[in-house]
Amino acid sequence: MHTWQLQEAKSRFSELVDLTLKEGPQLVTRRGEEAVVILAAHDYRRLSGQTANLMDCLLNAPRGEALVLDRSSKAIRDIAL
């Protein structure tokens, strides 16, 4: 993770955004202290749990009664061979 001083981040914001999208999160410091981490929007959504994928939907679907299928062992119709 690249570290940026606040003044540098402000003056080179476009570059900061480009690097965030290409390389991942960027750390910004203020007065020598870690202040914020800049994240790409898709990383933020993933970390905050705002994205739902098919597996999550299926695993969190409401559960109902167990499905019981009773089938007759008789043939449905006569088959002439």
C-alpha positions as a Markdown table, in Angstrom:
| # | Residue | x | y | z |
|---|---|---|---|---|
| 1 | Met | 0.0 | 0.0 | 0.0 |
| 2 | His | 1.4 | 3.4 | -1.1 |
| 3 | Thr | 1.5 | 6.1 | 1.5 |
| 4 | Trp | 0.6 | 9.7 | 0.6 |
| 5 | Gln | 1.0 | 12.9 | 2.6 |
| 6 | Leu | -2.2 | 14.9 | 2.6 |
| 7 | Gln | -0.8 | 17.8 | 0.6 |
| 8 | Glu | 0.6 | 15.4 | -2.0 |
| 9 | Ala | -2.7 | 13.5 | -2.2 |
| 10 | Lys | -4.6 | 16.8 | -2.8 |
| 11 | Ser | -2.3 | 18.1 | -5.5 |
| 12 | Arg | -2.0 | 14.7 | -7.3 |
| 13 | Phe | -5.6 | 13.5 | -6.7 |
| 14 | Ser | -6.1 | 12.1 | -10.2 |
| 15 | Glu | -2.9 | 10.0 | -9.9 |
| 16 | Leu | -4.1 | 8.8 | -6.4 |
| 17 | Val | -7.4 | 7.7 | -7.9 |
| 18 | Asp | -5.7 | 5.9 | -10.8 |
| 19 | Leu | -3.3 | 4.1 | -8.5 |
| 20 | Thr | -6.2 | 3.1 | -6.2 |
| 21 | Leu | -8.0 | 1.5 | -9.2 |
| 22 | Lys | -4.9 | -0.2 | -10.5 |
| 23 | Glu | -3.0 | -1.3 | -7.3 |
| 24 | Gly | -5.5 | -1.2 | -4.5 |
| 25 | Pro | -6.0 | 0.9 | -1.4 |
| 26 | Gln | -3.9 | 4.0 | -0.7 |
| 27 | Leu | -3.0 | 5.4 | 2.7 |
| 28 | Val | -3.1 | 9.1 | 3.3 |
| 29 | Thr | -1.4 | 10.7 | 6.3 |
| 30 | Arg | -2.0 | 14.0 | 8.0 |
| 31 | Arg | 0.7 | 15.6 | 10.2 |
| 32 | Gly | 2.6 | 12.3 | 10.1 |
| 33 | Glu | -0.3 | 10.3 | 11.4 |
| 34 | Glu | -2.3 | 7.7 | 9.4 |
| 35 | Ala | -5.6 | 9.4 | 8.6 |
| 36 | Val | -7.6 | 7.6 | 5.9 |
| 37 | Val | -7.4 | 4.8 | 3.4 |
| 38 | Ile | -8.7 | 5.5 | -0.1 |
| 39 | Leu | -10.5 | 2.4 | -1.6 |
| 40 | Ala | -12.0 | 1.7 | -5.0 |
| 41 | Ala | -15.8 | 1.7 | -4.9 |
| 42 | His | -16.1 | -2.1 | -5.6 |
| 43 | Asp | -13.7 | -2.9 | -2.7 |
| 44 | Tyr | -15.7 | -0.7 | -0.3 |
| 45 | Arg | -19.0 | -2.4 | -1.3 |
| 46 | Arg | -17.4 | -5.8 | -0.9 |
| 47 | Leu | -16.0 | -5.0 | 2.6 |
| 48 | Ser | -19.2 | -3.3 | 3.8 |
| 49 | Gly | -21.3 | -6.3 | 2.7 |
| 50 | Gln | -23.3 | -4.3 | 0.2 |
| 51 | Thr | -22.9 | -6.7 | -2.7 |
| 52 | Ala | -24.9 | -9.9 | -2.9 |
| 53 | Asn | -23.9 | -12.8 | -5.1 |
| 54 | Leu | -25.9 | -15.8 | -6.1 |
| 55 | Met | -24.3 | -18.0 | -3.5 |
| 56 | Asp | -25.1 | -15.5 | -0.7 |
| 57 | Cys | -28.7 | -15.3 | -1.9 |
| 58 | Leu | -29.2 | -19.0 | -2.0 |
| 59 | Leu | -27.5 | -19.6 | 1.4 |
| 60 | Asn | -29.6 | -16.9 | 3.0 |
| 61 | Ala | -32.9 | -17.8 | 1.4 |
| 62 | Pro | -35.9 | -18.5 | 3.7 |
| 63 | Arg | -36.2 | -22.1 | 4.7 |
| 64 | Gly | -39.5 | -24.0 | 4.5 |
| 65 | Glu | -40.7 | -27.5 | 5.2 |
| 66 | Ala | -38.6 | -30.3 | 3.9 |
| 67 | Leu | -39.8 | -31.5 | 0.5 |
| 68 | Val | -41.0 | -35.1 | 0.7 |
| 69 | Leu | -41.7 | -36.9 | -2.5 |
| 70 | Asp | -43.5 | -40.3 | -2.4 |
| 71 | Arg | -43.5 | -42.0 | -5.7 |
| 72 | Ser | -45.4 | -45.1 | -6.7 |
| 73 | Ser | -43.3 | -48.0 | -7.8 |
| 74 | Lys | -45.8 | -48.9 | -10.5 |
| 75 | Ala | -45.1 | -48.1 | -14.1 |
| 76 | Ile | -46.9 | -45.0 | -15.4 |
| 77 | Arg | -48.1 | -46.8 | -18.6 |
| 78 | Asp | -47.6 | -50.0 | -20.4 |
| 79 | Ile | -44.7 | -49.9 | -22.8 |
| 80 | Ala | -44.7 | -52.1 | -25.9 |
| 81 | Leu | -41.3 | -53.0 | -27.2 |
